[in-house]
Amino acid sequence: MSNRYIKHTASTLFCGLLSLALAACAEALDEKSFSFVNEETIPDSDEGAQQWVTGAYSALTYEVYRWDAFPHVLDFDCDYMTGPDWAFGKFGSGNFQDDDHAQQMWEKMYNVIHRCNLGIEHVEPMTGASAEARDNALGELYLLKAYSYFLLVRAFGPLPIRDHTINSGKVDIQQPRQPVDSVYNYIVGMLKKSEQLSYKNTDRKFILGHGSAGAAASLLAKVYLTMASGAVPTGEKVIVRGGKAFQMVNGEKVYTSPVAIEHEKTQLAGYEKIDSKKYFTLARDKAKEVMDGKYGDYGLLDYDGLWAIANRNKTEHIWSLQTISDNAIYGVSFGKGYVGLLNTDGSVDGLHHGMRDHWYKLFEPQDYRITKGVMHRWQRYFDVQYRVASYYPNNEEWKKKAQGYQNAAGQWVGPVEPFNDGLSYNSKNDNTYLAYLNKYTYVTDRTKERTDIYYPFLRFADVLLIYAEAANEVNGGPTQEALEALNKVRIRSNATPKMLSGAGNINDKVKFRSAVLEERAMEFAEEGDRRWDLIRWGIYLPVMNAIGGTDEVDILKSRTEKHLLFPIPNSEVGVNKYIKENNKGW
């Protein structure tokens, strides 16, 4: 959704947005309270059809990503992300029921679904809109609805399917939970419609930033991959680099290096009826169609321009959250925790959520994703008066760069740029020195509390790695084409290409599978993917528990079977007569 279109309709949408209620609560089921605009004011026209779409998108921005639950609910619970306990604690430590993140996910995504249903019911009977505008509006609504159900089914398992609004007379708000495979079939059906109905990003009438045929096809490939990998039988192997985070040496915490550990997969509950080979094939073929340009023009961006404002919604960024800088309704505040709120003196406030030391050590030293993608220098606001600042990582190489050193000839070598600014630099092993990523620093004004972060839903790099993973599984081992797709992502980041022969080769199914999952962990850090990759491959529990209790900064990483699914909120369990019990363990 373009900023121009958001601003054009914001005044129309605002009053109704304030009146939104929780979709799951029976006490709040008056359909009128959900109407973000008086339906009588929306014309039966091309513009009217698009207004229904804009209303649904606005719920995604205003209702979902505007508040702290998102993207935390997607990001925090995984092996490689961390933060101080007071900022990261409850949800990041697995206390899903002591935090409202899971509840917010359920309720707000069903709000979005309701908006989509409302839009579909009004757009379908339109006679004044052109056929292509009507079809595109429906395609975008199907995409957004499918995205919502996809997030929900991964997180909560079996779901109530709400296909109509209450006012339609076709549905009772109290619906039983449908099996996982049924929910996925419903999602697939919507995405198939969306890829056929929506504009391509090359079509003349396509609005930059909106959903598209390419977004639908890319999400469909990801859905197929999730179904397929979840259905892979128990016993398959995946190698993950991790293990214990630190050792105590002479009373001091010494960070370890990640080690390769082979884990055994457990088939996901609810995926037993899914044909794994069939859906890997579908994922491979759908990703290839996107790569070949069937649904529009997509490709990788150069690393230096990947997150640039000028490249938003371009080629690699298939579908992203559309936000507005310094806007109370359409701005997002999560950047303060991820990259810090920038003060006028250059110091930062916030900066609490980052990647673990083990994640940083996955990379080769020349990889742009750490040399350019990680903050190596920052100054917190309370350090300004003391003229001190921070550097990361806390190792000898970066200590020399930041503090200077005496060389073998006894000569003093001063700090290098940007550490040669007269400040005193420090680093240590605690929860204020993490691998903070800078991908969300590319905003119009980082001094504002609410910024215009275009949080990525789908990138072309994801399509390439979906293809690589699926092709390996279908073939029973890596193909040259799968290797090339993987290496395109690596080469863009200045990483050494992987090989099918020679030292360190990835020439069998398990090695290649593991390499792709590791590449995803490196490439999509803080983009809401890692937990779900571990879950779908059935290795979430052993990977998390291999950390040995707590990570480097004392965040609890131990997990039990109950953590495989989020708890359904009481606002649903307590009202829906068909849901008598919560997910196991909650």
C-alpha positions in Angstrom: 0.0 0.0 0.0 1.6 3.3 -1.1 2.1 6.2 1.4 0.2 8.4 -1.1 -2.8 6.1 -0.9 -2.6 5.8 2.9 -2.6 9.5 3.3 -5.5 9.9 0.9 -7.7 7.6 2.8 -6.4 8.1 6.4 -9.0 10.7 7.4 -11.8 8.4 6.1 -10.5 5.4 8.0 -9.4 7.0 11.3 -12.7 7.3 13.1 -13.7 3.7 12.4 -10.2 2.4 13.3 -10.6 3.8 16.8 -13.8 1.8 17.3 -12.3 -1.6 16.6 -13.0 -4.3 19.1 -11.6 -7.8 19.7 -12.9 -10.2 17.1 -12.9 -13.1 19.5 -15.0 -11.5 22.2 -18.7 -12.3 22.1 -19.5 -9.1 23.9 -17.9 -7.1 21.1 -19.6 -8.8 18.1 -21.7 -5.9 17.0 -20.7 -5.8 13.4 -21.2 -2.0 13.2 -18.3 -1.5 15.6 -16.0 -3.1 13.1 -16.9 -0.9 10.1 -13.9 1.3 9.6 -16.0 3.5 7.2 -19.6 3.9 6.5 -20.1 1.4 3.7 -22.7 3.7 2.0 -19.9 6.3 1.4 -17.7 3.8 -0.6 -18.7 4.0 -4.3 -19.3 1.1 -6.6 -16.3 1.9 -8.7 -12.6 1.1 -9.2 -11.7 3.5 -6.4 -14.3 2.0 -4.1 -12.9 -1.5 -4.6 -9.5 -0.2 -3.7 -10.8 1.5 -0.6 -12.0 -1.8 0.8 -8.5 -3.1 0.2 -6.9 -0.1 1.9 -9.2 -0.6 4.9 -7.9 -4.2 5.3 -4.3 -3.1 4.9 -4.7 -0.4 7.5 -5.7 -3.0 10.0 -2.4 -4.8 9.4 -0.4 -1.6 10.1 -2.6 0.1 12.7 -3.9 -3.0 14.5 -1.0 -5.4 14.2 2.4 -3.9 13.7 1.8 -0.6 15.4 2.1 -2.2 18.9 4.9 -3.9 20.7 3.6 -7.5 20.2 4.7 -7.4 16.6 7.2 -8.4 15.3 8.3 -9.6 18.8 5.8 -12.5 18.7 7.4 -13.7 15.4 11.1 -13.0 16.4 11.8 -13.5 20.0 11.4 -17.2 20.6 14.3 -18.7 18.8 17.9 -19.9 19.3 19.8 -17.0 17.9 18.0 -13.8 19.2 18.3 -12.4 22.7 18.3 -9.3 24.9 18.3 -8.2 28.5 15.7 -10.0 30.6 13.7 -6.9 31.5 13.2 -6.1 27.7 13.2 -9.6 26.2 12.3 -11.7 29.2 8.8 -13.1 29.4 8.1 -14.0 25.8 11.7 -14.5 24.9 12.1 -16.9 27.8 9.1 -19.0 26.7 6.5 -17.6 29.1 3.9 -17.2 26.4 1.0 -17.1 28.8 2.5 -14.5 31.1 2.8 -12.0 28.2 0.1 -10.7 25.9 2.0 -11.2 22.7 0.3 -14.6 21.8 -3.1 -13.2 22.7 -2.5 -10.1 20.6 -1.4 -12.3 17.7 -4.6 -14.3 17.8 -7.0 -11.4 18.3 -5.4 -8.9 15.9 -4.9 -11.4 13.0 -8.5 -12.4 13.3 -9.3 -8.6 13.1 -7.5 -8.5 9.8 -9.3 -11.6 8.6 -12.6 -9.9 9.5 -11.6 -6.8 7.5 -10.7 -9.0 4.5 -14.1 -10.8 4.7 -15.9 -7.5 4.9 -14.0 -6.3 1.9 -14.7 -9.4 -0.1 -18.4 -9.3 0.6 -18.6 -5.8 -0.7 -16.3 -6.0 -3.7 -17.7 -9.3 -5.1 -21.2 -7.9 -6.0 -19.8 -4.6 -7.5 -21.1 -3.8 -11.0 -19.7 -0.3 -11.3 -16.1 -1.3 -11.0 -14.1 -2.6 -14.0 -13.5 -6.4 -14.0 -9.7 -6.0 -13.6 -10.0 -3.5 -10.7 -12.6 -5.7 -9.0 -10.5 -8.9 -9.5 -7.3 -7.2 -8.3 -9.0 -6.0 -5.1 -10.3 -9.5 -4.4 -6.8 -10.9 -5.1 -5.2 -8.5 -2.6 -7.8 -9.3 0.0 -7.3 -13.1 -0.5 -3.5 -12.6 -0.1 -3.9 -10.6 3.2 -6.4 -13.2 4.5 -4.1 -16.1 3.6 -1.1 -14.4 5.2 -3.1 -14.0 8.4 -4.2 -17.6 8.5 -0.6 -18.7 7.7 0.8 -16.9 10.7 -2.0 -18.3 12.9 -1.8 -21.9 11.9 2.0 -22.0 12.4 1.6 -20.5 15.9 -1.6 -22.1 17.2 -2.2 -25.3 15.2 -5.9 -26.2 14.4 -7.9 -23.0 13.9 -11.5 -21.8 13.5 -12.0 -20.8 9.9 -14.1 -17.7 9.6 -15.0 -17.3 5.9 -17.7 -14.6 6.2 -18.7 -11.7 8.5 -21.5 -12.1 10.9 -23.8 -9.7 9.0 -23.5 -11.9 6.0 -25.9 -14.4 7.7 -23.6 -17.2 6.5 -21.5 -17.9 9.6 -21.7 -18.2 13.4 -18.7 -16.5 15.1 -18.3 -19.6 17.3 -16.6 -22.0 15.0 -14.8 -25.2 15.9 -11.1 -25.6 15.2 -10.3 -27.2 11.9 -7.4 -29.6 11.4 -4.1 -28.2 10.4 -4.2 -29.8 6.9 -7.7 -28.3 6.3 -6.5 -24.8 7.3 -3.5 -25.1 4.9 -5.8 -26.3 2.1 -7.9 -23.2 2.8 -4.8 -21.0 2.6 -3.6 -22.6 -0.6 -7.0 -22.1 -2.2 -7.0 -18.4 -1.4 -3.4 -17.9 -2.7 -4.2 -19.7 -5.9 -7.1 -17.2 -6.4 -4.8 -14.3 -5.5 -2.0 -15.1 -7.9 -4.6 -15.3 -10.7 -6.6 -12.2 -9.8 -3.9 -9.7 -8.6 -1.9 -7.4 -10.7 1.7 -8.2 -11.5 4.2 -5.6 -10.3 4.8 -4.9 -14.0 1.2 -4.2 -14.8 0.3 -0.6 -15.6 -2.3 -0.3 -12.8 -0.2 -2.0 -10.1 0.2 0.3 -7.1 3.7 0.1 -5.7 3.7 -1.4 -2.2 0.5 -3.4 -2.6 0.1 -7.1 -2.7 0.6 -8.6 -6.1 0.5 -11.8 -8.1 4.2 -12.3 -7.3 3.5 -11.8 -3.6 0.8 -14.4 -3.7 2.9 -16.9 -5.6 5.9 -16.4 -3.3 3.8 -16.9 -0.2 2.2 -19.9 -1.8 5.7 -21.4 -2.3 6.5 -20.7 1.3 3.2 -22.3 2.5 4.0 -25.4 0.3 7.5 -25.6 1.9 6.1 -25.3 5.4 3.6 -28.1 4.7 6.2 -30.3 3.2 8.9 -29.9 5.8 6.4 -30.3 8.7 5.2 -33.5 7.1 8.7 -35.1 6.7 8.7 -38.2 8.9 10.4 -38.5 12.2 14.0 -39.6 12.0 15.4 -37.3 9.3 18.5 -35.4 10.3 19.3 -31.7 10.4 22.7 -30.2 11.5 22.6 -26.9 13.4 25.5 -25.0 14.8 24.8 -24.1 18.4 25.2 -25.7 21.7 26.2 -24.3 25.1 26.5 -20.5 25.0 29.3 -20.0 27.6 31.7 -21.6 30.1 32.6 -20.2 33.5 36.4 -19.9 33.7 37.9 -18.5 37.0 34.5 -17.1 37.9 34.1 -15.2 34.5 31.8 -16.0 31.7 33.7 -17.0 28.5 31.6 -17.2 25.4 31.9 -20.4 23.3 31.9 -20.9 19.6 28.9 -22.7 18.1 29.5 -26.4 17.3 27.8 -28.5 14.6 25.2 -30.8 16.3 23.1 -33.3 14.4 19.5 -33.3 15.5 16.7 -35.8 14.7 13.5 -34.4 13.3 10.1 -35.1 14.8 7.1 -35.0 12.4 4.8 -32.1 13.4 1.4 -33.0 14.8 -1.4 -32.3 12.4 0.9 -32.7 9.3 0.6 -36.5 9.1 -1.9 -36.5 6.2 0.2 -34.1 4.1 2.3 -35.7 1.2 5.8 -34.3 1.9 7.2 -35.1 -1.5 4.2 -33.7 -3.3 4.4 -30.3 -1.5 8.2 -30.0 -1.8 7.7 -30.4 -5.6 5.0 -27.8 -5.6 7.2 -25.4 -3.5 10.1 -25.9 -5.9 8.0 -25.4 -9.0 6.2 -22.3 -7.6 9.4 -20.7 -6.5 10.9 -21.4 -9.9 7.9 -19.6 -11.6 8.6 -16.5 -9.5 12.3 -16.7 -10.3 11.6 -17.0 -14.0 9.4 -13.9 -14.0 6.0 -15.5 -14.5 4.4 -13.2 -11.9 6.5 -10.1 -12.5 10.0 -8.6 -12.2 11.9 -9.8 -9.2 15.6 -10.2 -8.3 18.3 -9.6 -5.7 19.5 -6.1 -4.9 23.1 -5.3 -4.3 23.9 -5.6 -0.6 24.7 -1.9 -0.2 21.3 -0.9 -1.5 19.3 -3.7 0.0 17.7 -1.7 2.8 18.0 1.8 1.2 14.8 3.9 1.2 15.1 4.4 -2.6 14.9 0.6 -3.0 11.7 0.0 -1.0 9.2 -2.1 -2.9 11.8 -2.7 -5.6 12.6 -6.2 -7.2 13.8 -8.0 -4.0 11.2 -6.6 -1.7 8.2 -8.6 -3.0 5.9 -7.6 -0.1 6.5 -5.3 2.9 4.7 -3.5 5.6 4.0 0.1 4.4 4.5 2.7 7.1 4.8 6.5 7.5 7.5 8.3 9.5 6.4 10.2 12.6 2.8 9.2 12.2 0.8 8.1 15.2 -1.4 5.7 13.2 0.8 4.4 10.5 4.2 4.6 12.1 5.9 1.7 14.0 7.8 1.9 17.3 9.6 -1.4 17.4 12.7 0.2 15.9 13.7 1.7 19.3 14.3 -1.8 20.7 16.0 -3.2 17.5 18.2 -0.3 16.4 17.7 2.5 19.0 16.1 5.9 19.0 18.7 8.3 17.7 19.3 11.5 19.7 20.4 14.8 18.2 23.9 14.3 19.7 24.3 11.0 17.9 23.7 8.8 21.0 20.9 6.2 21.2 18.1 5.4 23.5 16.7 1.9 23.5 18.7 -0.7 21.6 17.7 -3.8 23.5 17.1 -6.6 21.1 19.9 -8.2 19.1 21.4 -11.4 17.9 23.5 -13.8 20.0 27.2 -14.2 19.8 26.7 -17.7 18.4 24.8 -16.2 15.5 27.6 -13.7 14.8 30.1 -16.5 14.8 28.2 -18.4 12.0 29.6 -16.0 9.5 32.9 -15.8 7.6 34.8 -12.7 8.6 34.3 -11.0 5.2 30.5 -11.5 5.0 28.7 -8.2 4.5 25.9 -9.3 6.8 28.3 -8.8 9.8 30.9 -6.4 8.4 28.2 -4.0 7.2 25.0 -5.4 8.7 25.9 -5.4 12.3 26.5 -2.2 14.5 30.1 -2.3 15.6 30.0 1.1 17.3 27.3 2.9 19.3 27.0 5.4 22.2 24.2 5.2 24.7 22.7 8.5 25.9 23.9 8.1 29.5 27.5 7.6 28.3 27.7 11.0 26.5 28.7 12.9 29.7 31.5 10.4 30.4 32.8 10.5 26.7 32.6 6.7 26.5 31.1 4.5 23.8 30.7 0.8 23.0 32.0 -1.7 20.4 31.1 -5.2 19.4 32.2 -8.0 19.2 34.3 -8.3 22.4 37.3 -10.0 20.8 41.0 -9.1 20.2 40.5 -8.0 16.6 37.8 -5.4 17.4 39.6 -4.4 20.7 42.6 -3.3 18.6 40.4 -1.4 16.2 38.5 0.4 18.9 41.1 1.0 21.5 44.4 0.8 19.6 47.4 -1.4 20.5 51.2 -1.7 20.6 52.6 -3.5 17.6 55.5 -6.0 17.6 58.0 -3.1 17.1 56.7 -1.4 20.2 55.0 1.3 18.3 51.5 2.5 19.3 48.8 2.0 16.6 45.8 4.2 17.3 42.1 3.3 16.9 40.8 3.1 13.3 37.8 5.0 11.9 35.2 5.5 13.3 36.8 4.8 16.7 39.3 7.6 16.3 36.9 10.2 17.5 38.4 10.8 21.0 35.9 8.7 22.9 36.9 5.8 25.1 35.6 2.5 23.8 34.5 -0.5 25.9 33.1 -3.9 25.3 32.3 -6.9 27.5 30.3 -10.1 27.8 26.9 -9.0 29.0 23.4 -8.2 27.9 24.2 -4.7 26.6 26.7 -5.9 24.1 24.9 -7.8 21.4 25.0 -8.2 17.6 22.6 -5.3 16.9 21.6 -5.3 13.3 21.3 -2.1 11.3 18.7 -3.2 8.6 16.0 -1.1 10.4 18.1 2.0 10.6 17.2 3.0 7.1 14.3 5.2 7.9 13.3 8.8 7.1 14.1 10.1 10.6 15.5 7.9 13.3 15.0 10.5 15.9 11.3 9.9 15.8 9.6 7.4 18.1 7.4 6.1 15.3 9.3 5.5 12.1 8.7 4.2 8.6 10.3 0.7 8.9 9.2 -1.3 5.9 9.2 -4.6 7.7 9.7 -7.4 5.1 7.1 -10.1 4.6 8.6 -11.6 1.5 12.0 -11.0 -0.2 13.3 -12.5 -3.4 16.2 -14.1 -1.3 13.5 -16.1 0.4 12.2 -17.4 -2.9 15.7 -18.5 -3.9 16.2 -20.4 -0.7 12.8 -21.9 -0.9 13.7 -23.2 -4.3 17.1 -24.5 -3.1 15.6 -26.3 -0.1 12.7 -27.8 -2.0 14.8 -29.0 -5.0 17.2 -30.8 -2.6 14.4 -32.6 -0.9 12.6 -33.6 -4.2 15.8 -34.8 -5.8 17.1 -36.7 -2.7 20.2 -34.5 -2.7 21.4 -31.2 -4.1 21.1 -30.3 -7.8 23.3 -27.8 -9.5 20.3 -25.5 -9.8 19.6 -25.7 -6.1 23.3 -24.9 -5.4 23.2 -21.9 -7.7 20.1 -20.5 -6.0 21.8 -20.8 -2.6 25.0 -19.3 -3.8 23.3 -16.3 -5.3 22.3 -15.3 -1.8 25.8 -16.0 -0.5 27.7 -14.2 -3.2 25.5 -11.1 -2.9 26.8 -10.9 0.7 30.5 -11.6 -0.2 30.3 -15.1 1.4 32.3 -17.9 -0.1 30.1 -20.0 -2.5 29.2 -23.5 -1.2 30.5 -26.5 -3.2 29.3 -30.0 -4.0 32.9 -31.3 -4.0 36.1 -30.7 -2.1 36.7 -29.6 1.5 33.6 -28.5 3.4 31.3 -29.8 0.6 27.5 -30.0 1.0 27.0 -32.9 -1.4 24.3 -34.9 0.3 20.7 -34.2 1.3 21.3 -33.6 5.0 24.4 -31.4 4.5 22.6 -29.3 1.9 19.4 -29.1 3.9 21.4 -27.9 6.9 23.3 -25.4 4.9 20.1 -23.8 3.5 18.5 -23.6 7.0 21.7 -21.9 8.3 21.7 -19.5 5.4 18.1 -18.6 6.3 19.2 -18.0 9.9 21.9 -15.6 8.7 19.9 -13.9 5.9 16.6 -13.4 7.6 17.7 -12.5 11.1 15.0 -10.4 12.8 12.6 -10.9 10.0 10.3 -13.3 11.8 11.5 -16.6 10.3 13.9 -18.5 12.6 11.4 -20.0 15.1 9.2 -21.2 12.3 12.1 -22.8 10.4 13.0 -24.8 13.5 9.3 -25.7 14.2 8.6 -26.8 10.6 11.6 -29.0 10.6 10.7 -30.6 13.9 14.0 -29.6 15.6 12.9 -26.7 17.7 13.1 -28.5 21.0 16.5 -30.2 20.6 18.1 -27.0 19.2 16.8 -24.8 22.0 17.7 -27.3 24.7 21.2 -27.8 23.3 22.0 -24.3 24.5 22.1 -25.7 27.9 19.6 -23.7 29.9 20.4 -20.0 29.4 22.2 -18.2 26.6 25.1 -15.8 26.9 23.0 -13.1 28.6 21.0 -15.4 30.8 17.8 -15.6 28.8 16.2 -19.0 29.4 16.2 -21.1 26.3 15.0 -24.4 27.7 11.8 -25.6 26.1 9.2 -28.3 26.5 6.6 -29.8 24.2 4.0 -27.2 25.2 6.2 -24.5 23.5 5.6 -26.0 20.1 2.3 -24.1 20.0 1.2 -20.8 21.5 -1.7 -20.8 24.0 -5.1 -19.8 22.7 -6.2 -16.6 24.5 -8.9 -16.8 27.2 -11.0 -14.4 25.1 -11.5 -17.3 22.7 -11.4 -20.3 25.0 -13.8 -18.7 27.4 -16.3 -17.7 24.8 -16.2 -20.2 22.0 -18.4 -23.2 22.9 -16.5 -25.4 20.5 -13.1 -24.9 22.2 -13.2 -26.8 25.4 -9.5 -26.9 26.1 -6.3 -25.0 25.3 -3.3 -26.3 23.4 -1.3 -29.0 25.3 0.4 -27.7 28.4 -1.4 -24.3 28.6 
